[in-house]
Amino acid sequence: MMKKKYLINARIIDPKNKIDELGGIIIDEKGYIESVGKKVKKENLPTESEKIDLKNKIIIPGLIDMRVFVGEPGYEYKENFRTLSNAALSGGVTSVVSMPNTLPVIDNVSMVDFLKRRGRDKSKINIFPAATLTKNADGIQMTEFGLLKSKGIAAFTDGIRTVQNPQLMSRIMNFASQSESLIMQHAEDNILSNGGQINDGEISTRLGLQGIPSLAERIIVERDLAFLEEYICRYHISQISSKKTVEIIRKAKNEGKIFTAGVSINNLSLNENDIGDFKTFLKLSPPLRTENDRQSLIEGVNDGSIDVIVSDHKPEDEESKRLTFSQAATGAAGIETLLPLALELFHNGSIKLEKIIATMTSNPSKILGIKKGNLDVGNEADICILDINKPWIVKQNELKSKSKNTPIENRKLQGQVLKTFVKGELVFERN
Amino acid sequence: MAIIKKLKAVKINQNHLLGIQDLSISDVNKILDESKKFIKLNKSSSKKINLLRGKTQINLFFEPSTRTQSSFELAGKRLGADVMSMNIVNSAIKKGETLIDTAMTLNAMHPDIIVIRHQDSGAPNLLSQKVNCAVINAGDGRREHPTQALLDALTIINRRGKVEGLKIAICGDILHSRVARSNIYLMNMLGAEVNVVAPKTLLPHSIERLGVNVYHNMKKGLDNCDIVMMLRLQNERMQGSFLPSAREYYEYFGLTPDKLASAKKEALIMHPGPMNRGVEIDTTLADDINRSVIREQVELGVAVRMACLKLFCKNI
């Protein structure tokens, strides 16, 4: 049994409950939220109680990151549950959806117990495991949606892969709706993107790298949205990268189609020019596109076409990146810089603070159907305390993730997580 | 001989020759001026001098190459360097060694120059970050082949006096061509007007942003041109179908006397080789001694590479 905690003098932002006010939060002995808001202030609390004065820092719900690669099982040398947990907590992330592209892949119920046990024993964050849509993520045979979901699988996705076969995809959407399973599609037509390294454009022409046309993304999104008219299901597009896709999603949502979409913080904050002289840490999937695309993605977040921002945290060891661009592994580590990098979009006036926080708390919570990402009284106290103005510089060797492949080395950011609580327990505190 | 000994030390602003994109116009002029001096040497009976005596040059070829590799080898030997050519196509890389590991191994042998050809764009850039010697790009992926463009410029200057003001058409598989990219940068830099002529499927995205006029009709693209540069159809790099057939390609994009007629009467024909006769170029045109300077390109290639070896070797 813990001691009751009184956090006072904070700015509390909770998008789900539309709270943005000065006040405090009381965490009970069991780690649940007992009270929250402006009524929690010094005068109303027992005088003998020990209070933590947050001096106008911000309290937000612990973040939910919907796209995270763990490395366990099979790639422990890139990231394990312990290192992931440390990295996540220092970035204010208390819940993650773990991608199933492990070795072996997460495609059967026996793996789910392993993940839950490892996650519980080695990490302090909440792991919501995703399983694949197809056996071995090879796009041929669908997985056991009902059985997997009943074991605790939160979502289904082939992760870095896309179900190419339209017949299979339509059947997956038809079948998975029975168990109300959440489908998350990585939208990329493999044939159109085959051999591609970066966005198809002037930069790919100059660098002599084969391009990935934005059509490769668009064609899968349009296909799946057509299926969605026939087969109503819980459908989420993992992450989009281009202006055209934003427009398609906006139009479909305006027409009343029910689905959701995400974007990686990398595509919101960087563009293809940042690849410079073959920086392999910026080799990403979907690729970084033009500044025009980036601006459209920001608009998409602002008008609700895009629901969530993810880190797309994909740790890769040095050996996988110290190669020529076309041989190097795809992906960037980013879970601990997700929020600070997103705050850059607040500081430069691109996106409102409440919107940014909603895309990482209340929105993913709603999509996943979990009791996380809000400050509801009675919920487990997963919270994060934030200094929104603190300047700092990203340094590879200070990252807690086992792999150091950050795409924003030496970037000057503003805003840092000071403390993170999971289930009422202080699990991270910045020195 | 005597002329070369009197040469003053010429400085290049770069440590490595990774691409034309990195060079300034004064760098290019230094290389071309230097090359001209070697043309004469290469025609003399005693071709060997000792400018690079005691220096070690490693040719690191990850892709098969005949003319570029032998050209670099000969260039190094004529300057007196110790030249070692490594064909990595069947070597350590196949055993799982990475480019960086290979580079570190070679670097431990203290070479003064590494000449690299690699199938991946950017490989010479990566190599240059890891070794202590000068790196010369002998072709990387689709990105650059700087010495080819320099020898093309030298050939044009040798025949026409200068590049400035000329109209140059680069025709064929632009998409997969590093020669095209390097030539586009260089000919633009030297003041030529550059046309590219290709079927739409063999043009890279936004090629017009590199400062060229784009044509899909060969006669229009060759109209009033001074130089016609043909490119090899790179079948080995083509995954999937870009064209219906070699026959259809030849019909619309092969260089024939009929299409050449729209260029200037005295227009020169160039080709980086190896040629696919009857695919991108009519065989009699390729051998026409009045029009084709294809063999001269090979000859001047050695001079250009000697100049590059000299200038970049001294620069470290």
Interface residues (C-beta under 8 A of the other chain):
Chain A: N194 G195 D200 G201 E202 S204 T205 R206 L207 G208 L209 Q210 G211 P213 D277 F278 E319 R322 L323 T324 F325 S326 Q327
Chain B: Q21 T98 L99 I100 H118 D120 S121 G122 A123 N125 L126 D140 G141 R142 R143 E144 R178 R181 P204 H205 S206 I207 R209 L210 Q239 G240
